[in-house]
């Protein structure tokens, strides 16, 4: 509690987001705001509550939902409808072993690819060091800006699915982002987008006018003759489809319309 005024004997409870004790130097004239990383959702408090692991708040937070993920972390409690995560829940590190992968031969961690403390770099490839001593580099699969943002695929990776798991905090369902490496790496741009000549899930298909090299998985432009051939084949397939539809329609009418059937037979006899 605190006094309503310095010369008043009337005390009021500290509002939400603030606290005071009788041993505090400010008592009974003021209430202190909850520090960053803590909150208080009740009035008349003598202490503040600690936010869930790997979350942060502004000073004076007055709700559990004010506790949001730090940069480099995410909450597994995804709202499928909004695409956002649930604030006020424990957050998971995006630089954990489950969210990263061992470098491949083309991943030059520490030289061409910079090493960071967290997977919170927006678009450029980045590695993290999992070893407490020495080097044990792993490649970040995702970009995690924190807050209530779900992890986003970094370049050369694809967010394949959000896999539902067990029920956790607040009775909510936990989700796990599943990332796959694209082949070739350059096919996938950040945030599940494809390079110009690629398309489909994991950018695994070539767009029209390109063909995939089975040895490298690279999409190469077709030559002039190949392009013309593809156009001719497409046109023939369309004609066959139209012809098949016409034939099926005619057959159905012959079965249902006796007069039309007689006229068709007479025309066929005259032609022969």
C-alpha positions as CSV (number, residue, x, y, z in Angstrom):
1,X,0.0,0.0,0.0
2,X,0.9,3.7,-0.3
3,X,-0.5,7.0,1.0
4,X,-2.7,8.9,-1.3
5,X,-0.6,12.0,-0.6
6,X,2.4,12.8,1.6
7,X,0.3,14.5,4.3
8,X,-2.6,12.0,4.1
9,X,-3.2,9.1,6.4
10,X,-5.4,7.3,3.8
11,X,-3.6,4.4,2.1
12,X,-4.5,2.7,-1.3
13,X,-3.3,-0.6,-2.7
14,X,-0.5,-0.6,-5.3
15,X,-2.0,-1.0,-8.8
16,X,-1.2,-3.9,-11.1
17,X,2.3,-3.8,-12.4
18,X,3.6,-2.3,-9.2
19,X,4.6,-3.4,-5.7
20,X,6.0,-2.2,-2.3
21,X,6.9,-3.5,1.1
22,X,7.1,-1.9,4.5
23,X,10.9,-2.3,4.5
24,X,11.3,-0.3,1.2
25,X,12.7,3.2,1.4
26,X,9.7,4.4,-0.7
27,X,7.1,3.1,1.7
28,X,4.5,4.5,2.3
29,X,4.7,7.2,-0.3
30,X,5.1,5.3,-3.6
31,X,4.9,1.9,-5.3
32,X,7.7,0.6,-7.4
33,X,7.2,-0.7,-11.0
34,X,7.9,-4.3,-11.6
35,X,11.4,-4.6,-13.3
36,X,12.0,-6.0,-16.8
37,X,11.4,-9.8,-16.9
38,X,8.7,-9.7,-14.2
39,X,5.0,-8.8,-14.0
40,X,2.2,-8.4,-11.4
41,X,-1.4,-8.9,-12.4
42,X,-2.9,-8.2,-9.0
43,X,-3.3,-5.1,-6.9
44,X,-1.7,-4.6,-3.4
45,X,1.3,-6.7,-4.2
46,X,4.5,-6.9,-2.1
47,X,6.5,-8.6,-4.9
48,X,6.4,-9.2,-8.7
49,X,6.0,-12.5,-10.5
50,X,8.8,-14.0,-12.7
51,X,8.0,-14.4,-16.4
52,X,8.4,-17.9,-18.0
53,X,11.8,-19.1,-19.1
54,X,13.4,-17.2,-22.1
55,X,10.9,-14.4,-22.1
56,X,11.1,-10.7,-21.4
57,X,8.8,-7.7,-20.5
58,X,8.9,-4.0,-20.3
59,X,9.1,-2.3,-16.9
60,X,5.8,-2.2,-15.1
61,X,4.2,-5.2,-16.9
62,X,0.8,-6.0,-15.4
63,X,-0.2,-9.3,-17.3
64,X,1.3,-12.7,-17.9
65,X,0.8,-12.1,-21.6
66,X,3.2,-9.2,-21.4
67,X,6.0,-11.8,-21.2
68,X,7.1,-12.5,-24.8
69,X,10.0,-14.5,-26.3
70,X,13.4,-13.0,-26.4
71,X,15.1,-12.7,-29.8
72,X,16.4,-16.1,-30.9
73,X,13.6,-18.0,-29.1
74,X,10.0,-19.0,-29.9
75,X,6.9,-20.4,-28.1
76,X,5.8,-23.8,-29.3
77,X,2.2,-22.8,-28.6
78,X,1.2,-21.8,-32.1
79,X,-2.2,-20.4,-33.0
80,X,-2.9,-22.0,-36.3
81,X,-5.6,-19.4,-37.2
82,X,-3.5,-16.3,-36.6
83,X,-0.1,-17.7,-37.3
84,X,1.2,-16.2,-34.0
85,X,2.4,-17.8,-30.8
86,X,0.9,-17.5,-27.4
87,X,2.5,-14.9,-25.1
88,X,3.1,-15.8,-21.4
89,X,4.5,-19.3,-22.2
90,X,7.9,-20.8,-22.0
91,X,10.1,-20.2,-25.1
92,X,12.5,-22.6,-26.8
93,X,15.9,-21.8,-28.2
94,X,16.1,-21.7,-32.0
95,X,19.9,-22.5,-31.7
96,X,19.2,-25.8,-30.0
97,X,20.3,-29.1,-31.6
98,X,16.8,-29.9,-32.7
99,X,16.4,-26.6,-34.5
100,X,19.8,-26.6,-36.2
101,X,21.8,-29.1,-38.3
102,X,25.4,-30.2,-38.8
103,X,27.2,-28.3,-41.5
104,X,27.5,-29.9,-44.9
105,X,30.6,-29.6,-47.1
106,X,29.4,-26.4,-48.6
107,X,28.7,-24.8,-45.2
108,X,31.9,-22.9,-44.3
109,X,31.0,-21.9,-40.7
110,X,33.4,-19.3,-39.3
111,X,34.7,-18.2,-42.8
112,X,32.1,-17.7,-45.5
113,X,29.2,-18.1,-43.0
114,X,29.4,-16.0,-39.9
115,X,29.0,-17.4,-36.4
116,X,26.4,-15.8,-34.1
117,X,25.2,-16.4,-30.6
118,X,21.6,-16.9,-31.6
119,X,19.6,-17.8,-34.7
120,X,18.1,-14.2,-34.9
121,X,19.7,-13.0,-38.1
122,X,17.0,-12.1,-40.6
123,X,18.0,-13.6,-44.0
124,X,21.7,-14.4,-44.3
125,X,23.0,-17.9,-43.5
126,X,24.4,-18.1,-40.0
127,X,26.0,-20.7,-37.7
128,X,26.0,-21.1,-34.0
129,X,28.6,-22.8,-31.7
130,X,27.1,-25.4,-29.5
131,X,30.3,-26.3,-27.7
132,X,31.2,-24.7,-24.3
133,X,34.8,-25.0,-25.3
134,X,36.3,-25.5,-28.8
135,X,34.2,-25.5,-32.0
136,X,31.0,-27.5,-32.6
137,X,29.3,-25.4,-35.3
138,X,25.7,-26.0,-36.4
139,X,23.7,-24.3,-39.2
140,X,20.6,-22.3,-38.2
141,X,17.6,-23.6,-40.1
142,X,15.3,-20.7,-39.0
143,X,15.1,-17.1,-38.2
144,X,13.6,-16.3,-34.8
145,X,13.0,-12.6,-34.1
146,X,11.3,-13.4,-30.8
147,X,8.0,-11.8,-29.6
148,X,5.0,-13.8,-30.7
149,X,6.5,-14.6,-34.2
150,X,6.7,-18.3,-35.3
151,X,10.2,-19.4,-36.7
152,X,10.7,-18.6,-40.4
153,X,12.8,-20.7,-42.8
154,X,16.2,-19.3,-43.6
155,X,17.7,-19.4,-47.1
156,X,18.4,-23.0,-48.3
157,X,15.7,-24.3,-45.9
158,X,12.0,-25.0,-46.2
159,X,9.4,-25.0,-43.5
160,X,7.8,-28.3,-44.4
161,X,5.1,-28.6,-41.7
162,X,4.0,-27.5,-38.2
163,X,3.7,-30.8,-36.5
164,X,1.1,-31.0,-33.6
165,X,2.4,-32.7,-30.4
166,X,1.3,-33.0,-26.8
167,X,-0.7,-30.7,-24.6
168,X,1.3,-28.3,-22.5
169,X,1.0,-25.0,-20.6
170,X,-2.5,-23.4,-20.3
171,X,-4.0,-26.6,-21.9
172,X,-2.6,-25.6,-25.3
173,X,-1.2,-27.9,-28.0
174,X,2.5,-27.8,-28.6
175,X,3.7,-27.5,-32.2
176,X,7.1,-28.3,-33.7
177,X,8.4,-26.6,-36.9
178,X,9.8,-29.2,-39.3
179,X,12.5,-27.8,-41.7
180,X,14.1,-29.6,-44.6
181,X,17.2,-28.7,-46.6
182,X,16.6,-27.7,-50.2
183,X,18.4,-29.3,-53.1
184,X,20.1,-27.4,-54.5
185,X,20.5,-25.0,-51.6
186,X,20.1,-21.9,-53.8
187,X,16.6,-23.0,-54.8
188,X,15.1,-21.8,-51.5
189,X,15.0,-18.1,-50.5
190,X,14.1,-17.0,-46.9
191,X,10.6,-17.4,-45.6
192,X,9.5,-20.3,-47.9
193,X,10.0,-18.6,-51.2
194,X,11.7,-20.0,-54.3
195,X,14.4,-18.7,-56.6
196,X,12.9,-17.6,-60.0
197,X,13.4,-20.9,-61.9
198,X,12.1,-23.2,-59.1
199,X,8.6,-23.9,-57.7
200,X,6.6,-26.3,-55.5
201,X,7.2,-27.6,-52.0
202,X,10.9,-27.3,-51.0
203,X,11.3,-25.6,-54.5
204,X,11.8,-29.1,-55.8
205,X,10.3,-28.5,-59.3
206,X,11.4,-26.5,-62.3
207,X,9.2,-23.9,-63.8
208,X,8.0,-24.3,-67.5
209,X,11.0,-23.8,-69.8
210,X,13.5,-25.4,-67.5
211,X,14.7,-29.0,-66.9
212,X,16.3,-30.5,-63.7
213,X,19.8,-32.0,-63.9
214,X,19.5,-35.3,-61.9
215,X,23.1,-35.1,-60.8
216,X,23.0,-31.6,-59.3
217,X,19.2,-31.0,-59.0
218,X,19.8,-27.6,-60.6
219,X,17.1,-26.3,-63.0
220,X,18.7,-25.3,-66.4
221,X,16.9,-23.4,-69.2
222,X,15.7,-25.6,-72.0
223,X,17.0,-25.1,-75.5
224,X,14.9,-23.7,-78.3
225,X,14.1,-27.2,-79.7
226,X,13.2,-28.5,-76.3
227,X,10.9,-25.5,-75.6
228,X,9.1,-26.0,-79.0
229,X,8.7,-29.7,-78.3
230,X,7.2,-29.0,-74.8
231,X,4.7,-26.6,-76.4
232,X,3.7,-29.1,-79.1
233,X,3.3,-31.9,-76.5
234,X,1.1,-29.6,-74.3
235,X,-1.0,-28.7,-77.3
236,X,-1.4,-32.3,-78.3
237,X,-2.5,-33.3,-74.8
238,X,-5.1,-30.5,-74.8
239,X,-6.4,-31.7,-78.2
240,X,-6.7,-35.2,-76.9
241,X,-8.5,-34.0,-73.8
242,X,-11.0,-32.0,-75.9
243,X,-11.4,-34.9,-78.3
244,X,-12.0,-37.4,-75.4
245,X,-14.6,-35.1,-73.9
246,X,-16.4,-34.6,-77.2
247,X,-16.4,-38.4,-77.8
248,X,-17.8,-39.1,-74.3
249,X,-20.5,-36.5,-74.8
250,X,-21.5,-37.9,-78.2
251,X,-21.7,-41.5,-76.8
252,X,-23.9,-40.4,-73.9
253,X,-26.2,-38.6,-76.3
254,X,-26.4,-41.6,-78.7
255,X,-27.5,-43.8,-75.8
256,X,-30.1,-41.3,-74.5
257,X,-31.5,-39.7,-77.8
258,X,-32.9,-42.3,-80.2
259,X,-33.6,-39.8,-82.9
260,X,-30.1,-38.4,-82.8
261,X,-28.8,-42.0,-82.9
262,X,-30.8,-42.8,-86.1
263,X,-29.6,-39.7,-87.8
264,X,-26.0,-40.5,-86.9
265,X,-26.3,-44.0,-88.3
266,X,-27.9,-42.8,-91.5
267,X,-25.1,-40.2,-92.0
268,X,-22.5,-42.9,-91.4
269,X,-24.1,-45.3,-93.9
270,X,-24.2,-42.5,-96.6
271,X,-20.6,-41.6,-95.9
272,X,-19.5,-45.3,-96.4
